[in-house]
Amino acid sequence: MATPCAEEDPLARYRSPLVSRYASAEMGFNFSERKKFGTWRRLWLYLAQAEKSLGLPITDEQIKEMEANLDNIDFKMAAEEEKKLRHDVMAHVHTFAHCCPKAAAIIHLGATSRYVGDNTDLIVLRDGFNLLLPKLARVISRLADFAETHADLPTLGFTHYQPAQLTTVGKRCCLWIQDLCMDLQNLERARDDLRFRGVKGTTGAQASFLQLFEGDHSKVEELDRLVTAKAGFKRSYMVTGQTYSRKVDIEVLSVLASLGASVHKICTDIRLLANLKEIEEPFEKDQIGSSAMPYRRNPMRSERCCSLARHLMTLVLDPLQTASVQWFERTLDDSANRRVCLAEAFLTADIILSTLQNISEGLVVYPKVIDRRIRQELPFMATENIIMAMVKAGGNRQDCHEKIRVLSQQAAAVVKQEGGDNDFIARVRADPYFSPIHEHLDSLLDPSSFTGRAPQQVAKFLKEEVRPVLIPYQSMMGGKIELTL
């Protein structure tokens, strides 16, 4: 098969499905070339403005010329310059200078490549967190509504994926919410901990700027402060090499990997519940679950979340290894790796949050299926209640225990060996020994009496721990997500 020309046919080139298929337009733009190089020009403008305010011979005319050309980027020229110079930053310096001839002499004055490179990365990381946080808050809000609605609905609990004591559908959902609330706090902390690299020079010693300001240390410090503020940061890192410490990238991707683990656990639970036919993710009217089996309602959204969450969790290995091999003030083997892992981490997190929001907005609960499974297991769980009721009616605890042991084993044999239903309660009703409590059996088997404080825990948890953390995001809570793929 002939290889088509990629320039003539855009579909003839590989495109990351993270952008072409899944991620939001906002997150895609955040890691776009236009955002990146537009930010470079703004950083050059901030530097020139600050240098001018501190007395360097930069004119208003030069500043205005830069301001007028922030988004007037000739990408074709920049590509040609980079091919010739083999240096992306200088290619864009020349491209910017071409449309700002009066300011050409002062663009990038005193700066190193990492002034625009690293500072842009930090801006993009901060903006990426600002896109993710409202999405995470919306997921928590939707799940909180779901938990509140089903706070009292008894369901069979599982430990080791074996039947265990009853809980409620809402209480189980609160386990998911609690993990996501931790993620929300971790993402906020990671965002707020980000600092600006600032104006530090080639090896971080600020020597070029000290020379520009003729040895005036206070002006160099003020330059750093002014540019940091213009970029929207409260602080810059006090010491850097040529780059900011690559441990910062570890912190950023660690919280995203942790979010991936939370989403994977939640969506795995939903997939297991779908197999039990107790809870299902939304399923559109015309959606096809299987090309071969028309009856199938596969949990494809939850599967997508698990699939992408695994990728997100592995990406933290990149900055871990990168930070460990940065020699002295910097080495360039971080660059290509970071171009991939930082963008992919945020794009992937963006996708799984959008998908999980869609899931949480359309979860379907089947109470009758849930109740049927409870009824299959509850008789054995009720044995302690039956013993206590018999003792209160004047029976002997040990005699009662032996009677229940024999009947429960007989019922278990029916279930396991004959494939029948659990008939333990029918055996209790038929045994005259238990006649003192026969009229109380229905109340002793009420599922709501086995859920403990689960409903109260849900109400208290949502009121005291969940709703308060969502307050900063209230204005961003509207809008449902419809997935097209």
C-alpha positions as CSV (number, residue, x, y, z in Angstrom):
1,M,0.0,0.0,0.0
2,A,1.4,3.3,-1.1
3,T,2.2,5.8,1.7
4,P,0.1,9.0,1.1
5,C,1.5,12.5,1.5
6,A,0.8,13.6,5.1
7,E,0.6,17.2,4.0
8,E,-2.1,16.4,1.5
9,D,-4.0,14.0,3.8
10,P,-4.1,14.9,7.5
11,L,-5.5,11.4,8.3
12,A,-2.2,9.9,6.9
13,R,-0.4,11.0,10.0
14,Y,-0.6,9.5,13.5
15,R,-2.6,11.7,15.9
16,S,-2.8,11.0,19.6
17,P,-6.2,9.7,20.5
18,L,-5.9,11.7,23.7
19,V,-6.5,14.8,21.6
20,S,-8.2,13.5,18.5
21,R,-10.7,11.3,20.2
22,Y,-11.1,12.0,23.9
23,A,-9.8,15.2,25.6
24,S,-11.7,18.5,25.9
25,A,-10.9,21.4,23.6
26,E,-9.8,23.4,26.6
27,M,-7.2,20.9,27.8
28,G,-6.1,20.3,24.2
29,F,-5.5,24.1,23.8
30,N,-3.7,24.3,27.1
31,F,-1.0,22.0,25.7
32,S,-1.1,23.4,22.2
33,E,1.6,25.0,20.2
34,R,-0.4,28.2,20.0
35,K,-0.7,28.4,23.8
36,K,3.0,27.6,24.3
37,F,4.5,30.1,21.9
38,G,1.9,32.7,22.7
39,T,3.0,32.4,26.3
40,W,6.6,32.7,25.3
41,R,5.9,36.1,23.7
42,R,4.0,37.2,26.8
43,L,6.9,36.3,28.9
44,W,9.3,38.3,26.7
45,L,6.9,41.2,27.1
46,Y,6.8,40.9,30.9
47,L,10.5,40.8,31.0
48,A,10.9,43.9,28.8
49,Q,8.2,45.8,30.8
50,A,9.9,45.0,34.1
51,E,13.4,45.8,32.8
52,K,12.1,49.2,31.5
53,S,10.5,50.0,34.8
54,L,13.8,49.4,36.5
55,G,15.7,51.8,34.3
56,L,17.0,49.9,31.3
57,P,16.8,51.8,28.0
58,I,13.6,50.3,26.6
59,T,11.1,52.6,24.9
60,D,7.3,52.7,25.1
61,E,7.3,52.2,21.3
62,Q,9.2,48.9,21.7
63,I,6.8,47.7,24.3
64,K,3.7,48.6,22.3
65,E,5.1,46.9,19.2
66,M,5.5,43.7,21.3
67,E,2.0,44.0,22.7
68,A,0.6,44.3,19.2
69,N,2.2,41.1,18.0
70,L,1.6,38.6,20.9
71,D,-0.6,36.3,18.8
72,N,0.7,37.2,15.4
73,I,2.9,34.1,15.1
74,D,4.2,33.0,11.7
75,F,4.5,29.3,12.5
76,K,5.9,28.5,9.0
77,M,8.7,31.0,9.5
78,A,9.4,29.7,13.0
79,A,9.7,26.1,11.6
80,E,12.1,27.2,8.9
81,E,14.2,29.1,11.5
82,E,14.3,26.1,13.8
83,K,15.3,23.8,11.0
84,K,18.2,26.2,10.2
85,L,19.2,27.1,13.8
86,R,18.4,23.8,15.5
87,H,17.1,25.8,18.4
88,D,13.4,26.3,19.1
89,V,13.7,29.3,21.4
90,M,16.0,31.3,19.1
91,A,13.8,30.4,16.1
92,H,10.9,32.1,17.9
93,V,13.1,35.0,19.0
94,H,13.9,35.6,15.4
95,T,10.3,35.1,14.3
96,F,9.0,37.6,17.0
97,A,11.8,40.0,16.1
98,H,10.8,39.9,12.4
99,C,7.3,41.3,13.2
100,C,8.7,43.6,15.9
101,P,11.7,45.3,14.2
102,K,11.9,48.2,16.7
103,A,11.9,45.8,19.7
104,A,14.2,43.2,18.1
105,A,17.2,44.4,20.0
106,I,15.7,43.9,23.5
107,I,13.6,40.7,23.0
108,H,15.0,38.0,25.4
109,L,17.4,40.5,26.9
110,G,19.5,38.8,29.6
111,A,17.4,35.6,29.5
112,T,18.2,32.0,28.9
113,S,16.0,29.5,26.9
114,R,14.6,28.1,30.1
115,Y,13.2,31.5,31.0
116,V,10.5,31.0,28.4
117,G,10.5,27.2,28.4
118,D,10.3,26.4,32.1
119,N,8.1,29.4,33.1
120,T,5.7,28.5,30.3
121,D,5.6,24.9,31.6
122,L,4.7,26.1,35.1
123,I,1.9,28.4,33.7
124,V,0.6,25.5,31.7
125,L,0.7,23.1,34.7
126,R,-1.1,25.7,36.8
127,D,-3.8,26.2,34.1
128,G,-4.1,22.5,33.7
129,F,-5.0,22.1,37.4
130,N,-7.5,24.9,37.1
131,L,-9.2,23.0,34.3
132,L,-9.2,19.7,36.2
133,L,-10.4,20.9,39.6
134,P,-13.9,22.0,38.6
135,K,-14.3,18.8,36.7
136,L,-13.3,16.8,39.7
137,A,-15.6,18.9,41.9
138,R,-18.5,18.2,39.5
139,V,-17.9,14.4,39.7
140,I,-17.9,14.6,43.5
141,S,-21.1,16.7,43.5
142,R,-22.9,14.2,41.2
143,L,-21.9,11.3,43.3
144,A,-22.9,13.1,46.4
145,D,-26.4,13.6,45.0
146,F,-26.5,9.9,44.1
147,A,-25.3,8.9,47.6
148,E,-27.9,11.1,49.2
149,T,-30.7,9.6,47.1
150,H,-29.7,6.1,48.0
151,A,-28.5,6.6,51.5
152,D,-31.1,4.3,53.0
153,L,-31.1,1.6,50.3
154,P,-29.7,-1.6,51.8
155,T,-27.3,-3.6,49.7
156,L,-25.1,-6.6,50.3
157,G,-21.6,-5.7,51.3
158,F,-18.6,-7.5,50.0
159,T,-15.2,-8.2,51.5
160,H,-12.7,-10.3,49.5
161,Y,-15.6,-10.2,46.9
162,Q,-17.5,-12.5,49.2
163,P,-20.9,-11.7,50.8
164,A,-20.5,-9.7,54.0
165,Q,-22.5,-7.5,56.3
166,L,-25.1,-5.2,54.7
167,T,-24.3,-1.6,53.9
168,T,-26.3,0.8,51.7
169,V,-25.8,1.9,48.1
170,G,-25.3,5.5,49.3
171,K,-22.7,4.4,51.9
172,R,-20.7,2.5,49.3
173,C,-20.8,5.6,47.1
174,C,-19.3,7.6,50.0
175,L,-16.2,5.4,49.9
176,W,-15.7,6.6,46.3
177,I,-16.4,10.2,47.2
178,Q,-14.0,10.2,50.1
179,D,-11.1,9.1,47.8
180,L,-12.1,11.8,45.3
181,C,-12.2,14.4,48.0
182,M,-8.6,13.5,49.0
183,D,-7.7,13.9,45.3
184,L,-9.4,17.3,45.2
185,Q,-7.3,18.5,48.1
186,N,-4.2,17.0,46.6
187,L,-4.7,18.7,43.3
188,E,-5.4,22.0,45.0
189,R,-2.3,21.7,47.1
190,A,-0.1,20.7,44.1
191,R,-1.4,23.7,42.2
192,D,-0.9,26.1,45.1
193,D,2.6,24.8,45.7
194,L,3.7,25.6,42.2
195,R,6.0,28.6,42.0
196,F,7.4,30.5,39.1
197,R,11.0,29.8,37.9
198,G,11.3,33.5,37.4
199,V,14.3,35.4,36.1
200,K,17.3,33.3,37.0
201,G,19.7,33.3,34.1
202,T,21.8,30.5,32.5
203,T,22.7,28.5,35.6
204,G,20.3,30.1,38.1
205,A,22.9,32.6,39.4
206,Q,21.3,35.7,37.7
207,A,24.7,36.8,36.6
208,S,23.5,38.2,33.2
209,F,20.9,40.4,35.0
210,L,23.3,41.5,37.6
211,Q,25.5,42.7,34.8
212,L,22.6,44.5,33.0
213,F,21.8,46.4,36.3
214,E,25.5,47.1,36.9
215,G,25.8,45.1,40.1
216,D,22.6,46.3,41.7
217,H,21.3,43.2,43.5
218,S,18.1,44.9,44.7
219,K,17.0,45.6,41.1
220,V,17.7,42.0,40.1
221,E,15.5,40.8,42.9
222,E,12.8,43.3,42.0
223,L,13.0,42.2,38.4
224,D,12.3,38.6,39.5
225,R,9.4,39.7,41.7
226,L,7.8,41.9,39.0
227,V,7.9,39.2,36.3
228,T,6.6,36.6,38.7
229,A,3.7,38.8,39.6
230,K,2.9,39.6,35.9
231,A,2.7,35.9,35.3
232,G,0.1,35.5,38.0
233,F,2.3,33.7,40.6
234,K,2.8,34.8,44.2
235,R,6.3,33.3,44.6
236,S,9.2,32.1,42.6
237,Y,11.7,29.4,43.4
238,M,14.5,31.1,45.3
239,V,17.1,28.8,43.9
240,T,17.2,27.0,40.5
241,G,19.7,25.6,38.2
242,Q,19.1,26.3,34.5
243,T,15.7,24.7,35.2
244,Y,13.3,24.5,38.1
245,S,13.8,21.3,40.1
246,R,12.4,18.4,38.2
247,K,11.0,17.1,41.5
248,V,8.2,19.6,40.9
249,D,7.1,17.4,38.0
250,I,7.1,14.4,40.3
251,E,4.8,16.2,42.7
252,V,2.5,17.2,39.9
253,L,2.2,13.8,38.2
254,S,2.0,12.0,41.6
255,V,-1.3,13.6,42.5
256,L,-2.6,12.9,39.0
257,A,-1.5,9.2,39.3
258,S,-3.3,9.0,42.6
259,L,-6.4,10.4,41.0
260,G,-6.1,7.7,38.4
261,A,-6.0,5.0,41.1
262,S,-9.2,6.4,42.6
263,V,-11.0,6.4,39.3
264,H,-9.8,2.9,38.5
265,K,-11.2,1.6,41.8
266,I,-14.5,3.4,41.4
267,C,-15.0,2.2,37.8
268,T,-13.9,-1.4,38.7
269,D,-16.6,-1.4,41.4
270,I,-19.2,-0.2,38.8
271,R,-18.1,-2.9,36.4
272,L,-18.5,-5.6,39.1
273,L,-21.9,-4.2,40.0
274,A,-22.9,-4.2,36.4
275,N,-22.1,-7.9,36.3
276,L,-24.3,-8.4,39.3
277,K,-27.0,-6.4,37.5
278,E,-27.4,-4.2,40.6
279,I,-26.1,-0.9,39.1
280,E,-25.3,0.1,35.6
281,E,-23.7,3.1,33.9
282,P,-25.8,5.0,31.4
283,F,-26.6,3.3,28.1
284,E,-28.0,5.2,25.2
285,K,-31.1,4.1,23.2
286,D,-29.1,3.3,20.1
287,Q,-25.9,2.2,21.8
288,I,-24.5,-1.2,20.7
289,G,-22.9,-3.3,23.5
290,S,-21.5,-6.0,21.2
291,S,-21.3,-6.7,17.5
292,A,-22.0,-10.4,18.1
293,M,-24.2,-10.4,21.1
294,P,-27.1,-7.8,20.7
295,Y,-28.3,-8.3,24.3
296,R,-25.0,-7.0,25.9
297,R,-24.9,-3.8,27.9
298,N,-21.1,-3.6,28.3
299,P,-19.8,-1.0,30.9
300,M,-17.7,0.6,28.2
301,R,-17.4,4.0,29.9
302,S,-16.1,2.5,33.1
303,E,-13.8,0.2,31.0
304,R,-12.4,3.3,29.2
305,C,-11.8,5.0,32.6
306,C,-9.9,2.0,33.9
307,S,-7.9,1.7,30.6
308,L,-6.8,5.3,30.7
309,A,-6.3,5.4,34.4
310,R,-3.7,2.7,34.1
311,H,-1.9,4.8,31.6
312,L,-2.1,7.8,33.9
313,M,-0.7,5.9,36.9
314,T,2.4,4.8,34.9
315,L,3.3,8.3,33.7
316,V,4.7,9.3,37.1
317,L,7.6,7.0,36.4
318,D,8.9,9.4,33.8
319,P,9.5,12.4,36.1
320,L,10.8,10.1,38.8
321,Q,13.5,8.9,36.5
322,T,14.1,12.3,35.0
323,A,14.7,14.0,38.3
324,S,17.1,11.3,39.4
325,V,19.5,11.9,36.4
326,Q,19.6,15.7,36.2
327,W,23.3,16.4,36.4
328,F,24.4,19.5,38.3
329,E,22.6,22.6,36.9
330,R,20.7,20.7,34.1
331,T,21.0,18.2,31.3
332,L,18.9,18.1,28.2
333,D,17.7,14.5,28.4
334,D,14.7,15.8,30.3
335,S,13.2,17.8,27.4
336,A,11.8,15.2,25.0
337,N,10.5,13.1,27.9
338,R,8.7,16.0,29.5
339,R,7.0,17.1,26.2
340,V,5.2,13.7,26.3
341,C,4.5,12.8,29.9
342,L,3.3,16.2,31.3
343,A,0.8,16.8,28.5
344,E,-0.4,13.2,28.5
345,A,-1.0,13.2,32.2
346,F,-3.2,16.2,32.1
347,L,-5.0,15.1,28.9
348,T,-5.6,11.7,30.4
349,A,-6.9,13.0,33.7
350,D,-9.2,15.4,31.8
351,I,-10.6,12.5,29.8
352,I,-11.3,10.2,32.7
353,L,-13.0,13.0,34.8
354,S,-15.3,13.9,31.9
355,T,-16.1,10.2,31.4
356,L,-16.7,9.7,35.1
357,Q,-19.0,12.7,35.3
358,N,-21.0,11.2,32.5
359,I,-21.2,7.9,34.3
360,S,-22.2,9.5,37.6
361,E,-24.9,11.6,36.0
362,G,-26.6,8.5,34.6
363,L,-26.1,5.6,37.1
364,V,-29.0,3.2,37.1
365,V,-29.9,1.3,40.2
366,Y,-32.0,-1.9,40.2
367,P,-33.5,-2.2,43.8
368,K,-35.3,-5.4,43.1
369,V,-32.1,-7.2,42.0
370,I,-30.3,-5.8,45.0
371,D,-33.1,-7.0,47.3
372,R,-33.2,-10.4,45.8
373,R,-29.4,-10.9,46.4
374,I,-29.9,-9.7,50.0
375,R,-32.7,-12.2,50.5
376,Q,-30.4,-15.0,49.3
377,E,-27.7,-14.1,51.9
378,L,-29.6,-12.5,54.7
379,P,-31.0,-15.7,56.3
380,F,-27.5,-16.7,57.4
381,M,-26.6,-13.2,58.5
382,A,-29.8,-13.2,60.6
383,T,-28.8,-16.1,62.8
384,E,-27.3,-14.0,65.5
385,N,-30.5,-11.9,65.7
386,I,-32.6,-15.1,65.9
387,I,-30.5,-16.5,68.7
388,M,-30.9,-13.2,70.7
389,A,-34.6,-13.2,70.1
390,M,-34.9,-16.8,71.3
391,V,-32.9,-16.1,74.4
392,K,-35.2,-13.1,75.2
393,A,-38.2,-15.5,74.8
394,G,-36.7,-17.8,77.4
395,G,-34.7,-20.2,75.2
396,N,-31.2,-21.5,75.9
397,R,-28.4,-19.9,73.9
398,Q,-26.4,-23.1,73.3
399,D,-29.4,-25.2,72.4
400,C,-30.5,-22.5,69.9
401,H,-27.0,-22.3,68.4
402,E,-27.0,-26.0,67.8
403,K,-30.4,-26.0,66.2
404,I,-29.4,-23.1,63.9
405,R,-26.1,-24.8,63.0
406,V,-27.9,-27.9,61.8
407,L,-30.6,-26.0,59.8
408,S,-28.1,-23.6,58.2
409,Q,-25.9,-26.5,57.0
410,Q,-28.9,-28.2,55.5
411,A,-29.9,-24.9,53.7
412,A,-26.3,-24.4,52.5
413,A,-26.4,-27.9,51.0
414,V,-29.5,-27.0,49.0
415,V,-27.8,-23.9,47.7
416,K,-24.4,-25.4,46.9
417,Q,-25.2,-29.0,45.9
418,E,-28.7,-28.7,44.4
419,G,-28.5,-25.1,43.1
420,G,-31.7,-24.2,44.9
421,D,-32.6,-21.1,46.9
422,N,-31.6,-20.5,50.5
423,D,-34.5,-22.1,52.5
424,F,-33.1,-21.6,55.9
425,I,-35.9,-19.3,57.1
426,A,-38.5,-21.8,55.8
427,R,-36.8,-24.5,57.9
428,V,-36.9,-22.2,61.0
429,R,-40.6,-21.5,60.4
430,A,-41.3,-25.3,60.1
431,D,-39.4,-26.1,63.3
432,P,-41.6,-26.0,66.5
433,Y,-38.6,-25.1,68.5
434,F,-38.6,-21.6,67.1
435,S,-42.4,-21.1,67.6
436,P,-41.8,-18.4,70.2
437,I,-40.4,-16.0,67.6
438,H,-42.2,-17.1,64.4
439,E,-44.3,-14.0,64.4
440,H,-41.2,-11.8,64.7
441,L,-39.2,-13.4,61.9
442,D,-40.2,-10.7,59.3
443,S,-39.0,-7.9,61.5
444,L,-35.8,-9.9,62.4
445,L,-35.2,-10.2,58.6
446,D,-35.8,-6.5,57.7
447,P,-32.7,-5.5,55.7
448,S,-32.7,-2.0,57.1
449,S,-32.0,-3.4,60.6
450,F,-28.7,-4.8,59.3
451,T,-27.2,-1.6,57.9
452,G,-26.2,-0.1,61.2
453,R,-25.4,3.6,61.0
454,A,-24.8,3.7,57.3
455,P,-27.6,6.1,56.5
456,Q,-26.6,8.4,59.3
457,Q,-22.9,8.2,58.2
458,V,-23.9,9.2,54.7
459,A,-25.8,12.3,55.9
460,K,-23.1,13.4,58.3
461,F,-20.3,12.8,55.8
462,L,-22.0,14.7,53.0
463,K,-22.9,17.6,55.2
464,E,-19.7,18.1,57.1
465,E,-16.9,16.9,54.7
466,V,-18.2,16.9,51.2
467,R,-20.5,19.9,50.6
468,P,-18.0,22.3,52.3
469,V,-15.1,21.4,49.9
470,L,-17.4,22.0,46.9
471,I,-18.3,25.6,47.9
472,P,-15.5,27.3,45.9
473,Y,-16.7,25.5,42.8
474,Q,-20.5,26.2,43.1
475,S,-20.6,28.5,40.2
476,M,-19.0,25.8,38.0
477,M,-21.4,23.0,38.9
478,G,-23.8,23.3,36.0
479,G,-24.0,21.4,32.8
480,K,-24.1,17.7,32.0
481,I,-21.6,15.9,29.8
482,E,-22.8,13.9,26.8
483,L,-20.1,11.6,25.4
484,T,-20.0,11.2,21.6
485,L,-17.5,8.4,21.6
